[in-house]
Amino acid sequence: MPRTRTNVLPTAPAPAPVPVARTLRLCLHALLAGLLALPAVKALTGAGTAHTTHAPHSTHPAGVVAAALLMAAVYAAGTLSPAVAASRRAAAWWLAALAAAWLVLLALSPDGLWAAFPLYFLQLHLLPVRWALPAVLSTAAAAIGSFLVHSSRVTPGSFIGPLLGAAVAVVTVLGYEALYRESERRRELIDELMATRAKLAAAERTAGTLAERERLAREIHDTLAQGLSSIQLLLRAAQRALPDGSAAAPHIERARAAAQDNLAEARRFVRALSPPGLERGSLAGALERLSASTTGPRVRFSLSGTPTELPTPYEVALLRVAQSALANTVRHAEAARAEITLTFMDASVTLDVVDDGRGFDPAAGGTAGRAGSPGFGLPAMRARAESLGGTFTVESTPGQGTAVAISLPLPLPARSEEAAA
């Protein structure tokens, strides 16, 4: 029987017990009712007088019946009282009243000792272990004393029976409670596992959505936007090559304006499909917010050089590399400090992520802090850099931290492309 009293003693606000708990409760009620009916019936019929000498219960039939009814009334009052199930103090007082009624029955009839067995279960169920065990021993001692007072002869069974019943009750209740606690722990673990799986599924869906948005942004930028930009430059070159007053000049101007409008629309699509971190400002602002929101090591962001406007795929690649490198630092490096540096140079842009963690051996193909364990973080960063024509390097030594760097070549300025066209 578990310690949750609603499994045995019903209360008004408690939920309906499970079928097994309801069956156990009904069996306990039936057992006590039968054991209280036994001395009452024997007292009324006069059975069993041949086995008693000192205080034959047949001489007090009314007292035996009254004591049995009193104990039954006390038991019923406790099972119907919400206070008994809600408070250990109320349960202790109820058990004391029940024990007092049982002692009266025990003094009048030796058959009352059989009611000790359900009392064992009630005491073990409703009281803390430090109180329940002395209560069970006291109940067993009272049962043995009653047997010695009422019986004409003393046998080993006089002592073994109550003590054995108490031992069986203790082992049964405590063993069942251990199984119940283990079941609850497993249920909690299963709940945590289900919640974790739901979070992982949501994270995978989010990551898939972001990856698809990045892919679409990259495709639009590399195909549609670049094509429209080339068309606009070619139309502008054709417009300049026409003689003054040519009839084709207005049509070329309208075509160039349409190409320019569609190029602006394509760029708006690319910005809308960019990562959320880039939606609220520049790449430098996104990296600064990333540094401030990272938990664990103290992260500092610094900007070097004169910032220039980068294509969206460049910003996405640099931001993702910074996020992945910081994630490795937090999870594996055990670092106290980390630094993100974004450097703009004449022909390239470089991102460095450096930490003072325990480092690892890059030649072993592991992740920071997990040397020898293959991972996908570093290869993914390298693939991002190479897809944009850049380079990716990792420098690390066990115990001396890690440095990750990605360098991307800056695209040619628009005026150079126009001149080339």
VEXDREN-2710 file (C-alpha; in Angstrom, 1 decimal):
% VEXDREN-2710
k/r/px/py/pz
1/MET/0.0/0.0/0.0
2/PRO/1.6/3.3/-1.0
3/ARG/1.7/6.3/1.3
4/THR/-0.9/8.2/-0.7
5/ARG/-3.8/7.7/1.6
6/THR/-6.4/8.2/-1.2
7/ASN/-5.5/4.7/-2.2
8/VAL/-7.1/3.2/0.9
9/LEU/-9.2/5.9/2.7
10/PRO/-11.6/7.7/0.3
11/THR/-11.9/11.5/0.7
12/ALA/-14.5/13.8/-0.9
13/PRO/-12.2/16.0/-3.1
14/ALA/-9.8/13.2/-4.1
15/PRO/-10.0/11.7/-7.6
16/ALA/-11.5/8.3/-8.1
17/PRO/-8.9/5.6/-7.2
18/VAL/-7.7/3.1/-9.8
19/PRO/-9.4/-0.3/-9.8
20/VAL/-6.5/-2.0/-8.0
21/ALA/-6.5/0.5/-5.2
22/ARG/-10.3/0.4/-4.9
23/THR/-10.2/-3.4/-4.7
24/LEU/-7.5/-3.3/-1.9
25/ARG/-9.6/-0.8/0.0
26/LEU/-12.8/-2.9/-0.2
27/CYS/-10.8/-6.0/0.8
28/LEU/-9.5/-4.2/3.9
29/HIS/-13.0/-3.1/4.8
30/ALA/-14.4/-6.6/4.3
31/LEU/-11.5/-8.1/6.3
32/LEU/-12.1/-5.9/9.3
33/ALA/-15.8/-6.3/9.2
34/GLY/-15.5/-10.1/9.2
35/LEU/-12.9/-10.1/12.0
36/LEU/-15.2/-7.9/14.1
37/ALA/-18.2/-10.1/13.4
38/LEU/-16.4/-13.2/14.6
39/PRO/-16.2/-12.3/18.3
40/ALA/-19.7/-10.8/18.3
41/VAL/-21.2/-14.0/16.8
42/LYS/-19.2/-16.3/19.1
43/ALA/-20.3/-14.2/22.1
44/LEU/-24.0/-14.5/21.1
45/THR/-23.8/-18.2/20.3
46/GLY/-21.6/-19.1/23.3
47/ALA/-19.1/-20.9/21.1
48/GLY/-15.5/-21.2/22.3
49/THR/-16.1/-21.2/26.0
50/ALA/-14.3/-24.5/26.4
51/HIS/-11.1/-22.8/25.4
52/THR/-11.1/-20.0/28.0
53/THR/-10.7/-20.1/31.7
54/HIS/-10.0/-16.7/33.1
55/ALA/-12.6/-14.6/31.4
56/PRO/-14.9/-16.6/29.2
57/HIS/-16.4/-14.2/26.6
58/SER/-19.8/-15.9/26.8
59/THR/-20.3/-14.2/30.2
60/HIS/-20.1/-10.8/28.6
61/PRO/-22.0/-11.2/25.2
62/ALA/-23.5/-7.7/25.3
63/GLY/-20.1/-6.1/26.1
64/VAL/-18.4/-8.0/23.3
65/VAL/-21.1/-7.0/20.8
66/ALA/-20.9/-3.4/22.0
67/ALA/-17.1/-3.3/21.8
68/ALA/-17.2/-4.7/18.2
69/LEU/-19.8/-2.2/17.2
70/LEU/-17.8/0.6/18.8
71/MET/-14.7/-0.4/16.9
72/ALA/-16.7/-0.6/13.6
73/ALA/-18.2/2.8/14.2
74/VAL/-14.8/4.4/14.9
75/TYR/-13.4/2.7/11.8
76/ALA/-16.2/3.9/9.6
77/ALA/-15.9/7.5/10.9
78/GLY/-12.2/7.5/10.0
79/THR/-12.7/6.2/6.5
80/LEU/-15.4/8.8/5.8
81/SER/-13.5/11.7/7.3
82/PRO/-11.5/13.9/4.9
83/ALA/-9.3/15.1/7.8
84/VAL/-7.8/11.6/8.4
85/ALA/-6.6/11.4/4.8
86/ALA/-5.3/15.0/4.8
87/SER/-3.4/15.2/8.1
88/ARG/-1.0/12.8/9.8
89/ARG/-2.0/14.2/13.2
90/ALA/-5.7/13.5/12.5
91/ALA/-4.8/10.0/11.3
92/ALA/-2.7/9.4/14.5
93/TRP/-5.6/10.4/16.7
94/TRP/-8.0/8.2/14.7
95/LEU/-5.7/5.2/15.0
96/ALA/-5.4/5.9/18.8
97/ALA/-9.2/5.8/19.1
98/LEU/-9.4/2.7/17.0
99/ALA/-6.7/1.0/19.1
100/ALA/-8.5/2.0/22.3
101/ALA/-11.8/0.4/21.0
102/TRP/-9.8/-2.7/20.0
103/LEU/-8.2/-3.0/23.4
104/VAL/-11.7/-3.0/25.0
105/LEU/-12.8/-5.7/22.6
106/LEU/-9.5/-7.6/23.3
107/ALA/-10.1/-7.5/27.1
108/LEU/-13.6/-9.0/26.7
109/SER/-12.9/-11.6/24.0
110/PRO/-9.8/-13.5/22.9
111/ASP/-11.2/-13.5/19.3
112/GLY/-10.6/-9.8/19.1
113/LEU/-6.9/-10.4/18.6
114/TRP/-7.5/-11.3/15.0
115/ALA/-8.4/-7.6/14.3
116/ALA/-4.7/-6.8/14.9
117/PHE/-3.8/-7.8/11.3
118/PRO/-5.8/-5.0/9.6
119/LEU/-4.6/-2.7/12.3
120/TYR/-1.0/-3.5/11.2
121/PHE/-1.7/-2.3/7.6
122/LEU/-3.5/0.9/8.8
123/GLN/-0.6/1.9/11.1
124/LEU/2.0/1.2/8.4
125/HIS/0.0/3.1/5.8
126/LEU/-1.0/6.2/7.8
127/LEU/2.0/6.8/10.0
128/PRO/5.6/7.6/9.3
129/VAL/7.9/4.6/9.5
130/ARG/9.5/5.8/12.8
131/TRP/6.0/5.8/14.4
132/ALA/4.5/2.9/12.5
133/LEU/7.0/0.3/13.5
134/PRO/6.6/0.9/17.3
135/ALA/2.8/1.0/16.8
136/VAL/2.9/-2.4/15.1
137/LEU/5.1/-3.9/17.8
138/SER/2.8/-2.5/20.5
139/THR/-0.3/-4.0/18.7
140/ALA/1.5/-7.4/18.5
141/ALA/2.4/-7.2/22.2
142/ALA/-1.2/-6.5/23.1
143/ALA/-2.4/-9.4/21.0
144/ILE/0.1/-11.7/22.7
145/GLY/-0.9/-10.4/26.1
146/SER/-4.6/-11.0/25.4
147/PHE/-3.9/-14.6/24.2
148/LEU/-1.9/-15.2/27.5
149/VAL/-4.8/-13.8/29.6
150/HIS/-7.6/-15.6/27.9
151/SER/-6.0/-18.9/27.0
152/SER/-5.8/-21.9/29.4
153/ARG/-2.4/-23.0/28.0
154/VAL/0.6/-21.2/26.5
155/THR/2.1/-22.5/23.2
156/PRO/4.8/-21.2/20.9
157/GLY/2.0/-20.2/18.5
158/SER/0.9/-17.6/21.1
159/PHE/4.0/-15.6/20.3
160/ILE/4.8/-16.6/16.8
161/GLY/1.3/-15.9/15.3
162/PRO/1.0/-12.1/16.1
163/LEU/4.7/-11.5/15.5
164/LEU/4.6/-13.4/12.2
165/GLY/1.6/-11.4/11.1
166/ALA/3.3/-8.1/12.0
167/ALA/6.4/-9.1/10.0
168/VAL/4.3/-10.1/7.0
169/ALA/2.5/-6.8/7.2
170/VAL/5.7/-4.8/7.5
171/VAL/7.4/-6.6/4.6
172/THR/4.3/-6.3/2.4
173/VAL/3.6/-2.6/3.0
174/LEU/7.2/-1.5/2.8
175/GLY/7.9/-3.6/-0.2
176/TYR/4.9/-2.3/-2.0
177/GLU/5.8/1.2/-1.2
178/ALA/9.3/0.7/-2.6
179/LEU/7.8/-0.7/-5.8
180/TYR/5.4/2.3/-5.9
181/ARG/8.2/4.8/-5.6
182/GLU/10.2/3.0/-8.3
183/SER/7.1/3.1/-10.5
184/GLU/6.7/6.8/-9.9
185/ARG/10.4/7.5/-10.7
186/ARG/10.0/5.6/-13.9
187/ARG/6.8/7.5/-14.8
188/GLU/8.6/10.8/-14.1
189/LEU/11.5/9.6/-16.3
190/ILE/9.1/8.7/-19.1
191/ASP/7.4/12.1/-18.8
192/GLU/10.7/13.8/-19.0
193/LEU/11.7/11.7/-22.0
194/MET/8.5/12.5/-23.8
195/ALA/8.9/16.2/-23.0
196/THR/12.5/16.1/-24.3
197/ARG/11.4/14.3/-27.4
198/ALA/8.8/16.9/-28.1
199/LYS/11.3/19.7/-27.6
200/LEU/13.8/18.0/-29.9
201/ALA/11.1/17.5/-32.5
202/ALA/10.2/21.2/-32.2
203/ALA/13.9/22.2/-32.5
204/GLU/14.3/20.0/-35.5
205/ARG/11.3/21.5/-37.2
206/THR/12.6/25.0/-36.4
207/ALA/16.1/24.1/-37.7
208/GLY/14.6/22.6/-40.8
209/THR/12.5/25.7/-41.4
210/LEU/15.5/28.0/-40.9
211/ALA/17.7/25.9/-43.2
212/GLU/15.1/25.9/-45.9
213/ARG/14.7/29.7/-45.6
214/GLU/18.5/30.1/-45.9
215/ARG/18.5/27.8/-48.9
216/LEU/15.8/29.8/-50.6
217/ALA/17.5/33.1/-49.8
218/ARG/20.8/31.8/-51.2
219/GLU/19.1/30.5/-54.4
220/ILE/17.2/33.8/-54.9
221/HIS/20.4/35.8/-54.3
222/ASP/22.6/33.6/-56.5
223/THR/20.2/33.2/-59.4
224/LEU/17.3/35.6/-59.7
225/ALA/18.9/38.6/-58.0
226/GLN/22.3/38.2/-59.8
227/GLY/20.4/37.7/-63.2
228/LEU/18.4/40.9/-62.7
229/SER/21.5/42.8/-61.7
230/SER/23.2/41.7/-64.8
231/ILE/20.2/42.6/-67.0
232/GLN/20.1/46.0/-65.5
233/LEU/23.8/46.6/-66.1
234/LEU/23.5/45.4/-69.7
235/LEU/20.5/47.6/-70.3
236/ARG/22.3/50.6/-68.9
237/ALA/25.3/49.9/-71.2
238/ALA/22.9/49.5/-74.2
239/GLN/21.2/52.7/-73.3
240/ARG/24.5/54.6/-73.3
241/ALA/25.5/53.1/-76.6
242/LEU/22.4/54.3/-78.4
243/PRO/22.5/57.6/-80.3
244/ASP/20.6/60.5/-79.0
245/GLY/16.9/60.6/-79.8
246/SER/16.8/56.9/-80.6
247/ALA/13.2/55.5/-80.6
248/ALA/14.4/52.4/-78.6
249/ALA/15.7/54.6/-75.7
250/PRO/12.4/54.9/-73.8
251/HIS/11.7/51.2/-74.1
252/ILE/15.2/50.4/-72.8
253/GLU/14.7/52.8/-69.9
254/ARG/11.4/51.2/-68.9
255/ALA/13.0/47.7/-69.2
256/ARG/15.9/48.9/-67.0
257/ALA/13.5/50.4/-64.4
258/ALA/11.4/47.2/-64.4
259/ALA/14.6/45.2/-63.8
260/GLN/15.7/47.5/-61.0
261/ASP/12.3/47.2/-59.3
262/ASN/12.3/43.4/-59.6
263/LEU/15.9/43.4/-58.2
264/ALA/14.8/45.4/-55.2
265/GLU/11.8/43.0/-54.7
266/ALA/14.2/40.0/-54.9
267/ARG/16.4/41.6/-52.3
268/ARG/13.4/42.1/-50.0
269/PHE/12.6/38.5/-50.4
270/VAL/16.1/37.6/-49.5
271/ARG/16.1/39.8/-46.4
272/ALA/12.7/38.3/-45.3
273/LEU/14.1/34.8/-45.6
274/SER/17.3/35.6/-43.6
275/PRO/17.7/34.3/-40.0
276/PRO/15.8/36.1/-37.3
277/GLY/19.0/37.3/-35.8
278/LEU/19.6/39.4/-38.9
279/GLU/16.1/40.8/-39.2
280/ARG/16.6/43.5/-36.5
281/GLY/19.8/45.1/-37.9
282/SER/23.3/44.4/-39.2
283/LEU/25.5/41.4/-38.8
284/ALA/27.6/43.2/-36.1
285/GLY/24.4/43.8/-34.1
286/ALA/23.4/40.2/-34.4
287/LEU/26.8/39.0/-33.2
288/GLU/26.7/41.4/-30.3
289/ARG/23.3/40.1/-29.2
290/LEU/24.6/36.6/-29.6
291/SER/27.5/37.4/-27.3
292/ALA/25.2/39.0/-24.7
293/SER/22.7/36.1/-24.7
294/THR/25.2/33.2/-24.4
295/THR/25.2/31.5/-21.0
296/GLY/28.3/30.0/-19.4
297/PRO/31.5/31.6/-20.5
298/ARG/31.9/35.4/-20.6
299/VAL/31.7/36.4/-24.3
300/ARG/33.0/39.6/-25.7
301/PHE/32.4/41.0/-29.2
302/SER/34.7/43.3/-31.1
303/LEU/34.5/44.9/-34.5
304/SER/37.6/45.8/-36.6
305/GLY/37.8/47.8/-39.8
306/THR/35.2/49.7/-41.7
307/PRO/31.9/47.7/-42.0
308/THR/30.6/47.3/-45.5
309/GLU/27.3/45.9/-46.7
310/LEU/27.5/42.2/-47.2
311/PRO/25.3/39.9/-49.3
312/THR/22.7/38.0/-47.3
313/PRO/24.4/34.6/-47.8
314/TYR/27.7/36.0/-46.4
315/GLU/25.9/37.4/-43.3
316/VAL/24.0/34.1/-42.8
317/ALA/27.2/32.0/-43.1
318/LEU/29.2/34.2/-40.6
319/LEU/26.3/34.3/-38.1
320/ARG/25.8/30.5/-38.3
321/VAL/29.5/29.8/-37.9
322/ALA/29.6/32.1/-34.8
323/GLN/26.6/30.3/-33.3
324/SER/28.0/26.9/-33.9
325/ALA/31.4/27.8/-32.6
326/LEU/29.9/29.3/-29.4
327/ALA/27.7/26.2/-29.0
328/ASN/30.8/24.0/-29.0
329/THR/32.5/26.3/-26.5
330/VAL/29.5/26.2/-24.1
331/ARG/28.9/22.4/-24.4
332/HIS/32.4/21.0/-24.5
333/ALA/35.2/23.5/-23.9
334/GLU/34.6/24.3/-20.2
335/ALA/35.9/27.8/-21.0
336/ALA/35.7/30.9/-18.8
337/ARG/36.0/33.5/-21.6
338/ALA/35.4/33.6/-25.3
339/GLU/35.8/36.4/-27.9
340/ILE/34.2/37.0/-31.2
341/THR/36.0/39.3/-33.6
342/LEU/34.5/40.5/-37.0
343/THR/37.2/42.1/-39.2
344/PHE/36.5/44.0/-42.4
345/MET/39.5/44.3/-44.8
346/ASP/39.9/45.6/-48.3
347/ALA/39.2/42.3/-50.1
348/SER/37.8/40.0/-47.4
349/VAL/35.8/39.7/-44.2
350/THR/37.0/37.5/-41.4
351/LEU/35.3/36.1/-38.3
352/ASP/37.3/34.7/-35.4
353/VAL/35.9/32.9/-32.3
354/VAL/38.5/32.2/-29.6
355/ASP/38.1/30.6/-26.2
356/ASP/40.3/29.7/-23.3
357/GLY/38.8/26.2/-22.8
358/ARG/40.5/22.8/-22.5
359/GLY/41.0/22.5/-26.3
360/PHE/41.3/19.3/-28.3
361/ASP/43.2/17.7/-31.1
362/PRO/41.9/18.8/-34.5
363/ALA/43.7/15.9/-36.2
364/ALA/41.6/13.5/-34.3
365/GLY/38.4/14.8/-35.9
366/GLY/36.7/15.6/-32.6
367/THR/34.8/18.5/-31.2
368/ALA/36.2/20.8/-28.5
369/GLY/36.3/18.8/-25.4
370/ARG/35.5/15.5/-27.1
371/ALA/38.7/14.6/-28.8
372/GLY/38.3/11.6/-31.0
373/SER/34.6/11.9/-31.2
374/PRO/33.5/12.8/-34.8
375/GLY/30.9/15.6/-35.1
376/PHE/29.1/17.6/-37.7
377/GLY/29.8/21.1/-36.4
378/LEU/33.3/21.7/-37.8
379/PRO/32.6/20.1/-41.2
380/ALA/29.4/22.1/-41.5
381/MET/31.3/25.3/-40.8
382/ARG/33.9/24.4/-43.4
383/ALA/31.2/23.6/-46.0
384/ARG/29.6/27.0/-45.5
385/ALA/32.9/28.8/-46.0
386/GLU/33.9/26.8/-49.1
387/SER/30.4/27.3/-50.7
388/LEU/31.1/31.0/-50.8
389/GLY/34.7/30.7/-52.0
390/GLY/36.2/31.3/-48.5
391/THR/38.5/29.4/-46.1
392/PHE/37.9/27.9/-42.7
393/THR/40.6/27.1/-40.2
394/VAL/40.7/25.6/-36.7
395/GLU/43.6/25.9/-34.3
396/SER/43.5/24.1/-30.9
397/THR/45.8/22.3/-28.5
398/PRO/44.7/20.2/-25.5
399/GLY/44.6/22.5/-22.5
400/GLN/45.3/25.7/-24.4
401/GLY/41.9/26.7/-25.9
402/THR/40.5/26.8/-29.4
403/ALA/40.5/29.4/-32.2
404/VAL/38.0/29.1/-35.2
405/ALA/38.3/31.5/-38.2
406/ILE/36.3/31.9/-41.4
407/SER/37.4/34.3/-44.1
408/LEU/35.2/35.2/-47.1
409/PRO/36.3/37.3/-50.1
410/LEU/34.3/40.5/-50.5
411/PRO/32.2/40.7/-53.7
412/LEU/33.3/43.3/-56.2
413/PRO/31.7/46.8/-55.8
414/ALA/28.7/47.5/-58.0
415/ARG/30.6/50.3/-59.9
416/SER/33.3/47.8/-60.9
417/GLU/30.6/45.4/-62.3
418/GLU/29.0/48.3/-64.2
419/ALA/32.3/49.3/-65.7
420/ALA/33.1/45.7/-66.7
421/ALA/29.7/45.5/-68.3
END
